[in-house]
Amino acid sequence: MDDARVIKAVIDIGTNTFNLLIAEKLDSGINIIETHKVAVSLGMGGINEGYLTEDAMNRAMRAFEVFKVKISPYGVIPVLIATSAVRDAKNSKAFVDMVKADFDWGIDIISGAQEAQLIYKGVTLCFPFDEHAMIMDIGGGSTEFIEADQNGIIRAISLNIGVSRLYQGFSVQDPFTVENVNDIEAFLETNSQGFFKDAQVDTLIGSSGTFETFYEMINQQAFPKGNETFELEINAFMESLDLLIYSTLEARNKNEFIIPIRKKMAPFAAVKTRWVMRKLNPKKVVLSPFSLKEGALV
C-alpha cells in the first residue's frame, strides 16, 4: 500500500442502519474506496423509552463483525459515530463498553448540533450552496434540518422526529387513513419547535438514505454511485410521496426499490417529507449522495 495515501474508515451508527465508509482523504475532498450498510434497527423496541434492547445491541455487534472484515485489509482503526438512538439511551455506556471490550473501538456519541454540522460538511463536498437551500436528513431517531447559502450555515436543528420513533409511537392502519396522516402531521407540528414558521427556501436537499429510496421509486432504477447530485421533478416527487403514504405493506414488500428496513417505515418518511415540502415550498429538490459519514471523514 502506498504510504502517501491517507485512508480512513468511518462507521455511522444510525438508529436504523449502520453505514461503513472507507475512503481516501484528498485535499480536494474524498475518493471513495468502499461503502457498506447493515440494517441493524438499533432503536427498535426501546428508542421512545430511552434505552437500547439487548437484542438490538447483539445485532449491532454482528454488524461490527461484518465491518471489521471489510476494514481489516486497510490496516486502519475506524472512527465510530453514534447518533440519536445511542445519545438518548440511558444504557448507552453499556453499549459503548461492549464495543470497546470486543473490538477495542471507541465510540464518539455526538449531539444533534454536531450531527447537523457533519451532515452539512458532507453535503458541501457535492453541492456548492450557490443558492438558498435547506438540507433534510431523515434518520430513524432524529431528522436534521440545515439552512445554508454561499456564506455557510444560517441555522440548523436536530429534531426527535425520526421514522423509527414515529413507527413505534403511532398505531396506524394499513394503508394509512387520513386520520392517521393528520395525527402524524400534528405530532410533527408540535415537535418542530417552530423551526418552519415563515421558512421558505429555493432548494430542498435530501441527503442520502431515504431520499435515495424516493429517487429509485420515481426512476425505477438504482441510485447511481458517485458524488453527483440529482434533481427531482417536483410534481413527480409529490405524486410519489402521496402514493407511498397510502400504499399497503403488501405493495411495498413487492417493490424492489424499497429496501427491507424501509418497507414498514416508508409511509412515515413520506408523510414527514410531504409536510416539510408544504412548509418550505421549494422551487426544486436535489438529492445529495453524501451526508454525515462523508462529513466525518473529512
Buried (B, 14 or more C-beta within 10 A) or exposed (E): EEEEEEBBBBBBBBBBBBBBBBBBBEEEBBEBBEBBBBBBBBBBBBBBEEBBBEEBBEBBBEBBEEBBEBBEEBEEEBBBBBBBBBBBBEBBEEBBEBBEEEBEBEBEBBEBEBBBBBBBBBBBBBBEBEBBBBBBBBBBBBBBBBBBBEEEBEEBBBBBBBBBBBBBEBEBEEBBEEEBBEBBBEBBEEEBEEBBEEBEBBBBBBBBBBBBBBBBBBBEEEBEEEBEBBEBEBEEBBEBBEEBBBBEEEBBEEBEBBBEBBBBBBBBBBBBBBBBBEBBEBEBBBBBBBBBBBBBBB
